[in-house]
Amino acid sequence: MPVKIYKIDSSPPARVCVIIAELLKLDYTTQDVNLMTGEHLTPEFLEKNPMHTVPVLEDGDFVLADSHAIMAYLISKYGTTELQEKLYPSDLKIRATITQRMFFETANIISVAREIVYDLMAGKEAPTAKQIEYMNDGYSILEKYLQKTKFVACDHFTIADLSLVAVISSTNVYVPVDAKYTKIHAWWDLLKEEDWYKNYESTGTTQYEEWIKSMMK
């Protein structure tokens, strides 16, 4: 029985779950959730995810929300040993670092992005100076992480890189990643060459960019 992913392509967290499903060569289906018409607020959807967010995963009778949890679950259940050790290694220190980097993403970048997007939806024309400052603080932290290792959590690609690049490619629309963050740009350019980025990430980012720019003046 295929797993099912509830998503919208313009959502960075939803995109990464589809990309993971592709990397794992899973049998999966997707269902788009129209946030603009409130499909995420229906009783049926709230029963699946009281947080009323995407993505949501259904695997038989098991339902799981949050992209970080979904990625870890799918890799742990369906990944080959080789893919598990690459994307979500069993080494305790590396796995803990991956987890910390994803917590950082949520606390320092997504939290600011959410505030900016809500303000744009409410009629503001651009991020405030303080929001830009907070976002650049997040970029600065990411730059420091990438000064230590080639990728976000270690010297090879993991789910922390996938999660963060999806977010950064989106926040770049309203708070551009300054050229001074040379490590971020080198890392980002490297990931842009991957098939999953070209086939899924870039398309979703374009949709996100079009939506954001329709609200900005």
MONORWO-V553119 format. One record per residue. N is the residue number from 0. SS is DSSP state (~ for helix, > for strand, _ for the rest). PSI is psi in whole degrees, 0 to 359 (999 if undefined). D_FIRST is the distance of its C-alpha to the first C-alpha in Angstrom with 2 decimals. Layout:
{{N;SS;PSI;D_FIRST} {N;SS;PSI;D_FIRST}}
This chain:
{{0;_;127;0.00} {1;_;149;3.82} {2;>;158;6.62} {3;>;134;9.37} {4;>;120;13.00} {5;>;129;15.92} {6;>;170;18.86} {7;_;140;22.05} {8;_;333;23.11} {9;_;350;26.57} {10;_;119;25.40} {11;~;313;25.86} {12;~;324;23.50} {13;~;321;20.68} {14;~;318;21.46} {15;~;331;21.21} {16;~;322;17.63} {17;~;319;16.68} {18;~;318;19.03} {19;~;317;17.54} {20;~;322;14.05} {21;~;315;16.08} {22;~;327;18.19} {23;_;354;15.38} {24;_;44;13.93} {25;_;154;10.43} {26;_;108;7.66} {27;>;159;8.33} {28;>;163;9.96} {29;>;156;13.24} {30;>;122;15.51} {31;>;142;19.21} {32;_;118;21.26} {33;_;100;24.90} {34;_;332;27.01} {35;_;330;30.19} {36;_;3;29.60} {37;_;22;28.38} {38;~;334;24.75} {39;~;354;24.22} {40;~;5;26.82} {41;_;153;25.40} {42;~;323;24.89} {43;~;317;21.18} {44;~;320;20.76} {45;~;332;23.29} {46;~;324;21.40} {47;~;319;18.55} {48;_;96;21.16} {49;_;342;24.84} {50;_;352;25.94} {51;_;51;24.96} {52;_;161;23.99} {53;_;150;21.34} {54;_;164;19.09} {55;>;139;16.65} {56;>;136;13.24} {57;>;123;10.56} {58;>;92;8.17} {59;_;235;7.33} {60;_;6;11.04} {61;>;129;12.44} {62;>;135;14.26} {63;>;136;16.46} {64;>;168;19.21} {65;_;122;21.60} {66;~;322;20.91} {67;~;315;22.59} {68;~;320;20.54} {69;~;314;17.24} {70;~;313;18.42} {71;~;320;19.60} {72;~;310;16.45} {73;~;317;14.19} {74;~;316;16.94} {75;~;325;17.57} {76;~;319;14.10} {77;~;349;12.91} {78;_;146;16.33} {79;_;162;18.50} {80;~;320;21.77} {81;~;314;23.57} {82;~;323;21.55} {83;~;315;21.68} {84;~;336;25.42} {85;~;309;25.87} {86;~;328;23.95} {87;_;70;24.22} {88;_;151;26.74} {89;_;342;27.30} {90;_;121;31.02} {91;~;319;31.89} {92;~;319;34.39} {93;~;317;32.26} {94;~;320;29.25} {95;~;322;31.71} {96;~;319;33.16} {97;~;313;29.82} {98;~;316;29.28} {99;~;319;32.85} {100;~;324;32.55} {101;~;327;29.59} {102;~;318;31.62} {103;~;314;34.50} {104;~;314;32.47} {105;~;314;31.64} {106;~;322;35.16} {107;~;342;37.33} {108;~;306;35.66} {109;~;323;32.96} {110;~;320;35.29} {111;~;318;38.01} {112;~;318;35.78} {113;~;317;34.55} {114;~;317;38.19} {115;~;313;39.23} {116;~;318;36.56} {117;~;320;37.33} {118;~;319;41.00} {119;~;319;40.44} {120;~;333;38.53} {121;_;357;41.49} {122;_;354;43.92} {123;_;151;45.11} {124;_;343;45.72} {125;_;162;44.99} {126;_;151;44.21} {127;_;165;47.14} {128;~;322;49.14} {129;~;320;47.83} {130;~;319;44.17} {131;~;319;44.92} {132;~;314;46.64} {133;~;320;43.70} {134;~;319;41.25} {135;~;330;43.64} {136;~;319;43.88} {137;~;317;40.13} {138;~;320;40.60} {139;~;320;43.51} {140;~;315;41.49} {141;~;320;38.76} {142;~;318;41.60} {143;~;320;42.94} {144;~;318;39.64} {145;~;350;39.53} {146;~;340;43.11} {147;~;323;42.05} {148;_;158;39.06} {149;_;324;37.79} {150;_;179;34.52} {151;_;320;33.99} {152;_;339;33.34} {153;_;197;34.48} {154;_;15;35.48} {155;_;165;32.07} {156;_;133;29.23} {157;_;181;26.87} {158;~;338;24.64} {159;~;322;27.96} {160;~;315;29.15} {161;~;313;26.09} {162;~;315;26.34} {163;~;323;30.10} {164;~;327;30.46} {165;~;321;28.19} {166;~;313;30.48} {167;~;321;33.70} {168;~;338;33.05} {169;~;314;32.82} {170;~;335;35.71} {171;_;338;37.83} {172;_;319;38.06} {173;_;342;40.31} {174;_;88;41.60} {175;_;142;41.94} {176;_;111;41.63} {177;_;148;45.28} {178;_;340;46.31} {179;_;341;47.85} {180;_;72;44.42} {181;~;325;44.55} {182;~;320;41.94} {183;~;314;39.34} {184;~;322;40.10} {185;~;316;40.02} {186;~;315;36.62} {187;~;314;35.29} {188;~;323;36.76} {189;~;316;35.10} {190;~;331;31.60} {191;~;341;32.31} {192;_;349;32.46} {193;_;145;28.83} {194;~;320;26.49} {195;~;327;24.00} {196;~;313;27.03} {197;~;322;28.27} {198;~;332;25.02} {199;~;309;23.63} {200;~;313;26.14} {201;~;323;29.21} {202;~;314;27.76} {203;~;322;26.68} {204;~;321;30.03} {205;~;317;31.89} {206;~;317;30.31} {207;~;315;31.18} {208;~;317;34.67} {209;~;319;35.34} {210;~;314;34.42} {211;~;314;36.58} {212;~;337;39.49} {213;~;341;39.52} {214;~;339;40.54} {215;_;147;42.95} {216;_;999;46.51}}
